[in-house]
Amino acid sequence: MQNQRGMGKLKAMAGALALAGIVGVVVSGCSEANSKAEPPAQAGPPVSSAVVVQKAVTETQEFSGRLEAIETVEIRPRVSGYITAVNFKPGAEVKKGDVLFVIDPRPYQAEADRTQAAAAAARARADLARLELQRAERLLADKAVAQREFDERAAGQKELDANARAAAAQHEAARLNLAYTRVTAPIDGRVSKAEITLGNLVDASAVLTSVVSLERIYASFDGDEDTYLRVSRRVHAGQSVDVKVGLAGEAGFPHSGKLEFVDNQLDSRSGSVRMRATLANSERLLAPGLFARVQIAGGAPQQQILITDRAIGTDQDRKFVYVVDKDGKAEYRAVKLGPVNDGLRIVREGLKPGEKIVVNGLQRVRPGAPVTAQTVPMVATTTTAPAATPAKDVTVALADKE
């Protein structure tokens, strides 16, 4: 019985060893099969991608300039004397003819009275000489007076008449000087502060204050050669050139005007030409000397490709983007850039409508390598003063040429 039990155990152990060998062979075969299979593809780096934007845009050019008053007048006295009155508040609006300063008029009033009396006396002498000449003419006709005496009276009458006119002119000059003691505003506008105050002695060299016009104002700026050629063609064709202006801190270009002046030559050293636009200033928001962003309108709207500046890389002197192809790989694409439109950059060459580009994570991308792209909207680059978008077309501010 014991021998039979021992033989049973030996058989059981042999069966177990045989089963273990079979399992080992199967596992080994599976391992070899797995080792021969290709490894799973690794996912590319995570990036954000966006579809390029296509819009109808009207290209414009943007420059920096300054506002200038159309009329600027320095108020100077025409006569000397002591200031006896200052009749305005600094910074107030004045009308043409308003009295700003009064210079002591008493010496000039006295001079005007004296010259008036002298002119009256001279005129009386001239009138008497004329009457005497008329009598001499009758006496000459009756041969009662010599020709020489008549000629002397005629010459005397002319001299006295000339003296009377000279005295009248002196009186008129005295009257003008008296009127100049009241210093008036020569134009409508805003007056500055009084540079010389009450009680001071002034002469013609002194600057009392200044007045600048307000109803309209200039925006002066330096345009480039390309703008000059484009604007000149439109002006010669009889077309007006629209100009928009934005001040520091203002969004877009809320002030509209017309190009009024283009200089007759370019500065050969800077390649720029002086230009000037005229703007309405009925609300008195514009003041001479303010910094202005000037935008010149372009031609007809055209379809353009636009992308965010964050998607643009720099390779020495070239600009490029990464296009995500249908296989999820990054394709290096050189692009030619143009102006900016509401924070989106126009692409002249290198992209087509509907293509998807990497907009975030550019530093993790390698040409031809796979990427894990998450699609996001094409967001405009934030600017300090974004241009306002018209209802139908998109206005573009031309940046420096790339």
C-alpha positions in Angstrom: 0.0 0.0 0.0 2.8 2.3 0.9 4.5 1.5 -2.4 1.3 2.3 -4.4 0.9 5.6 -2.5 4.5 6.6 -3.3 4.1 5.8 -7.0 0.9 8.0 -7.0 2.8 10.9 -5.6 5.6 10.5 -8.2 3.1 10.5 -11.0 1.3 13.6 -9.6 4.6 15.4 -9.4 5.6 14.4 -12.9 2.3 15.8 -14.3 2.7 19.1 -12.5 6.2 19.5 -13.8 5.0 18.7 -17.3 2.2 21.3 -17.1 4.6 23.9 -15.8 6.9 23.3 -18.8 4.0 23.7 -21.2 3.0 27.0 -19.5 6.6 28.2 -19.6 6.9 27.4 -23.3 3.6 29.3 -24.0 4.7 32.3 -22.0 8.1 32.3 -23.6 6.5 32.2 -27.0 4.2 35.2 -26.2 7.2 37.2 -24.9 9.1 36.5 -28.1 6.1 37.5 -30.2 5.6 40.7 -28.2 9.3 41.6 -28.5 9.1 41.2 -32.2 6.0 43.6 -32.5 6.5 47.4 -33.0 6.4 49.6 -29.9 3.3 52.0 -29.6 3.8 55.5 -31.1 4.6 58.2 -28.5 2.3 61.3 -28.4 3.9 64.6 -29.4 4.2 67.6 -27.0 1.0 69.4 -26.1 0.4 72.7 -28.0 -2.5 75.0 -28.9 -3.4 75.4 -32.5 -5.9 77.7 -34.3 -7.3 78.0 -37.8 -6.1 81.0 -39.7 -8.6 83.9 -40.1 -9.6 85.2 -43.5 -11.3 88.6 -43.6 -11.9 91.5 -46.0 -9.6 94.3 -44.8 -9.0 97.8 -45.9 -5.3 98.5 -45.5 -4.2 101.7 -44.0 -1.0 103.2 -42.7 -0.4 104.5 -39.2 2.0 107.2 -38.1 2.8 109.2 -35.1 2.3 113.0 -35.1 1.3 116.1 -33.2 -1.7 118.3 -33.2 -1.2 121.9 -34.2 -3.4 124.9 -34.1 -4.6 126.2 -37.5 -4.1 129.8 -36.2 -1.7 130.8 -33.4 -1.3 134.4 -32.5 1.2 136.0 -30.1 -0.4 139.0 -28.5 2.0 141.9 -28.4 1.3 145.6 -27.6 1.6 148.1 -30.5 2.3 151.0 -28.1 4.3 151.3 -24.9 2.8 152.1 -21.5 1.7 150.8 -18.2 -0.9 148.0 -18.2 -4.0 149.2 -16.3 -6.3 146.3 -16.9 -6.3 142.5 -17.7 -9.8 141.5 -18.8 -9.6 137.7 -19.2 -9.2 134.5 -17.2 -6.3 132.2 -18.2 -7.4 129.5 -20.5 -10.8 131.1 -21.3 -12.4 131.1 -24.8 -12.4 134.6 -26.4 -14.0 136.1 -29.4 -12.4 138.2 -32.0 -12.4 141.9 -30.8 -12.6 141.1 -27.1 -10.4 143.5 -25.1 -7.7 141.5 -23.3 -5.4 144.2 -22.0 -5.7 147.9 -21.5 -2.6 150.1 -21.6 -2.8 153.6 -19.9 -4.6 155.6 -22.7 -4.1 159.1 -21.2 -0.9 160.1 -22.9 -2.3 158.9 -26.2 -5.6 160.6 -25.7 -3.7 163.9 -25.1 -1.7 163.4 -28.3 -4.8 162.6 -30.3 -6.4 165.9 -29.0 -3.3 167.9 -29.9 -3.0 166.5 -33.4 -6.7 167.0 -34.0 -6.3 170.7 -33.1 -3.2 171.0 -35.3 -5.0 169.4 -38.2 -8.0 171.7 -37.8 -5.7 174.8 -37.8 -3.8 173.5 -40.9 -7.1 172.9 -42.7 -8.3 176.4 -41.9 -5.1 178.0 -43.3 -5.4 175.8 -46.4 -9.0 176.9 -46.9 -8.1 180.6 -46.5 -5.3 180.2 -49.1 -7.8 178.6 -51.5 -10.2 181.6 -51.2 -7.3 184.0 -51.8 -6.3 182.1 -54.9 -9.8 182.3 -56.2 -9.7 186.1 -55.8 -6.3 186.2 -57.4 -7.7 184.4 -60.4 -10.4 187.1 -60.9 -7.8 189.9 -60.5 -5.5 188.2 -63.0 -8.4 188.1 -65.5 -8.8 191.9 -65.0 -5.1 192.5 -65.3 -5.1 193.8 -61.7 -2.4 191.5 -60.4 0.8 190.3 -61.8 1.3 186.8 -63.0 4.2 186.3 -60.6 2.0 187.2 -57.6 -0.7 184.8 -58.8 1.8 182.0 -59.1 3.1 182.6 -55.6 -0.4 182.4 -54.2 -1.1 179.2 -56.1 2.1 177.6 -54.8 1.3 178.8 -51.2 -2.2 177.3 -51.4 -0.8 174.0 -52.5 1.8 174.0 -49.7 -0.9 174.8 -47.1 -3.2 172.1 -48.4 -0.3 169.6 -48.2 0.4 170.7 -44.6 -3.3 170.2 -43.8 -3.2 166.6 -45.1 0.0 165.9 -43.2 -1.6 167.2 -40.0 -4.7 165.0 -40.7 -2.4 162.0 -41.1 -0.7 162.8 -37.8 -4.0 162.9 -36.1 -5.0 159.6 -37.6 -1.8 158.0 -36.3 -2.5 159.4 -32.9 -6.0 158.0 -33.0 -4.6 154.6 -34.0 -2.1 154.7 -31.1 -5.0 155.6 -28.8 -7.0 152.6 -30.1 -3.9 150.3 -29.7 -4.0 151.0 -25.9 -6.9 148.5 -26.0 -5.3 145.1 -26.9 -7.9 142.9 -28.4 -8.1 139.3 -29.5 -7.4 139.0 -33.3 -9.2 135.6 -33.7 -11.7 133.4 -32.0 -10.0 130.8 -29.8 -8.5 130.0 -26.4 -6.3 132.4 -24.6 -3.2 131.5 -22.6 -2.2 133.1 -19.3 -1.1 136.7 -19.0 2.6 136.8 -19.4 2.8 140.3 -18.1 0.5 141.4 -15.3 -1.2 144.6 -14.1 1.0 147.6 -13.5 4.0 146.6 -15.6 5.5 148.8 -18.3 5.5 147.2 -21.7 6.6 148.0 -25.2 6.3 146.4 -28.7 8.8 143.7 -27.9 6.8 142.2 -25.0 4.6 139.1 -25.4 1.4 139.6 -23.4 -0.2 136.3 -24.1 -1.2 134.0 -27.0 -4.5 132.8 -28.6 -5.0 129.6 -30.6 -8.0 128.7 -32.7 -10.3 125.9 -31.6 -13.0 125.1 -34.3 -10.6 123.1 -36.4 -7.1 121.7 -35.8 -4.2 120.2 -37.7 -2.7 116.8 -37.2 0.8 116.9 -38.6 3.0 113.8 -39.2 5.8 112.5 -41.3 4.7 109.9 -43.9 7.0 107.5 -45.8 7.7 107.4 -49.5 5.2 104.6 -50.2 2.4 106.7 -48.5 3.5 109.8 -50.5 3.2 107.9 -53.8 -0.1 106.4 -52.9 -1.6 109.6 -51.6 -0.3 111.6 -54.6 -2.1 109.3 -57.0 -5.4 109.7 -55.2 -5.0 113.5 -54.9 -4.2 113.8 -58.6 -7.2 111.7 -59.4 -9.4 114.2 -57.5 -10.1 111.9 -54.6 -10.2 113.0 -51.0 -8.0 111.1 -48.5 -9.7 110.1 -45.2 -7.6 110.4 -42.1 -8.5 109.1 -38.6 -6.7 110.3 -35.4 -6.5 108.7 -31.9 -5.0 110.4 -28.9 -3.0 108.8 -26.1 -5.2 106.6 -24.0 -8.0 106.5 -26.6 -9.1 103.2 -28.1 -8.9 103.2 -31.9 -9.2 106.3 -34.0 -12.4 108.2 -33.0 -11.5 111.5 -34.7 -12.1 111.8 -38.4 -10.7 114.3 -40.9 -9.3 114.9 -44.4 -5.7 115.1 -45.6 -5.1 118.8 -46.3 -1.5 119.2 -47.1 1.4 117.1 -48.5 4.8 118.8 -48.7 6.4 119.4 -52.1 9.5 117.2 -51.4 10.8 114.4 -49.3 13.6 114.6 -46.8 16.4 112.7 -48.4 18.0 112.0 -45.0 15.0 110.4 -43.4 13.0 109.4 -46.5 9.9 111.0 -45.0 7.6 113.8 -46.2 5.6 116.2 -44.1 1.8 115.8 -44.2 -1.1 117.5 -42.5 -4.7 116.6 -41.9 -7.6 118.9 -40.8 -9.9 117.8 -38.1 -13.1 119.3 -36.6 -12.9 120.2 -33.0 -16.4 121.3 -32.1 -16.2 119.5 -28.7 -12.9 121.2 -27.8 -11.3 117.8 -27.0 -8.3 118.4 -29.2 -5.5 120.8 -28.2 -2.3 121.9 -29.9 0.7 119.9 -29.0 -1.0 116.6 -28.1 0.5 113.3 -29.4 -1.6 111.8 -32.1 -1.8 108.4 -33.8 -2.7 109.1 -37.4 -4.3 106.6 -39.7 -4.5 107.1 -43.4 -7.2 105.1 -45.2 -6.3 102.8 -48.0 -8.1 101.5 -51.1 -10.8 98.9 -51.6 -11.2 96.0 -49.1 -9.3 92.8 -50.0 -9.4 89.3 -48.6 -6.4 88.7 -46.4 -5.1 85.9 -44.1 -4.6 87.0 -40.5 -2.9 85.3 -37.5 -1.8 86.2 -34.0 1.8 87.4 -33.5 2.3 84.7 -30.9 2.3 82.1 -33.6 5.2 83.8 -35.5 8.8 82.6 -34.9 12.0 84.3 -36.1 14.8 82.4 -37.9 17.5 85.0 -38.4 16.0 87.4 -40.9 13.0 85.2 -41.8 9.6 84.8 -40.1 8.0 81.4 -39.9 5.0 79.5 -38.4 4.3 75.8 -37.7 1.4 74.4 -39.7 -0.3 71.3 -38.2 -0.8 68.9 -41.1 -3.5 66.1 -41.4 -1.1 63.6 -39.8 -0.7 65.8 -36.7 2.9 66.8 -37.5 4.4 70.3 -37.4 5.4 71.7 -40.8 7.8 74.6 -40.9 6.4 77.3 -43.1 8.2 80.6 -44.0 5.8 83.5 -44.2 5.8 87.1 -45.5 4.0 89.4 -43.1 2.2 92.6 -43.5 0.3 95.1 -41.2 -1.7 94.5 -38.1 -5.4 94.4 -37.9 -7.0 94.6 -34.5 -4.1 92.6 -33.0 -4.0 90.1 -35.9 -1.1 90.2 -38.3 -1.7 90.0 -42.1 0.2 87.2 -43.9 1.1 88.2 -47.4 2.5 84.8 -48.4 3.0 81.4 -46.9 -0.5 80.4 -45.6 -3.8 79.3 -47.1 -7.3 79.7 -45.8 -8.4 76.8 -43.5 -4.9 75.8 -42.4 -4.2 75.3 -38.7 -1.1 76.7 -37.1 0.5 76.4 -33.7 -0.2 79.4 -31.6 1.1 78.4 -28.2 4.0 76.1 -27.3 6.2 77.1 -30.2 9.4 76.3 -28.2 8.4 72.7 -27.8 7.8 72.1 -31.6 10.4 70.6 -34.0 9.9 70.6 -37.8 8.3 67.3 -38.9 7.7 66.0 -35.4 4.2 65.0 -34.2 2.4 67.3 -31.8 -0.7 66.9 -29.6 -2.7 69.9 -30.7 -5.6 71.3 -28.9 -7.7 73.6 -31.1 -8.4 77.1 -29.7 -9.8 80.3 -31.3 -7.4 82.7 -33.0 -7.1 85.4 -30.4 -5.8 88.9 -31.2 -2.7 90.1 -29.6 -3.5 92.6 -26.8 -2.7 96.2 -27.8 -2.7 99.4 -25.8 -5.0 101.2 -28.2 -6.8 98.7 -30.5 -8.3 100.1 -33.7 -12.1 100.2 -34.0 -13.6 97.6 -36.3 -16.1 98.9 -38.9 -19.3 97.1 -39.5 -18.4 95.5 -42.8 -14.7 95.9 -43.4 -11.7 95.6 -41.2 -9.4 98.6 -40.9 -5.7 97.8 -40.8 -2.9 99.9 -39.2 0.2 99.5 -41.3 3.2 98.5 -39.1 6.8 98.7 -40.0 7.6 96.5 -43.0 9.1 93.2 -42.0 
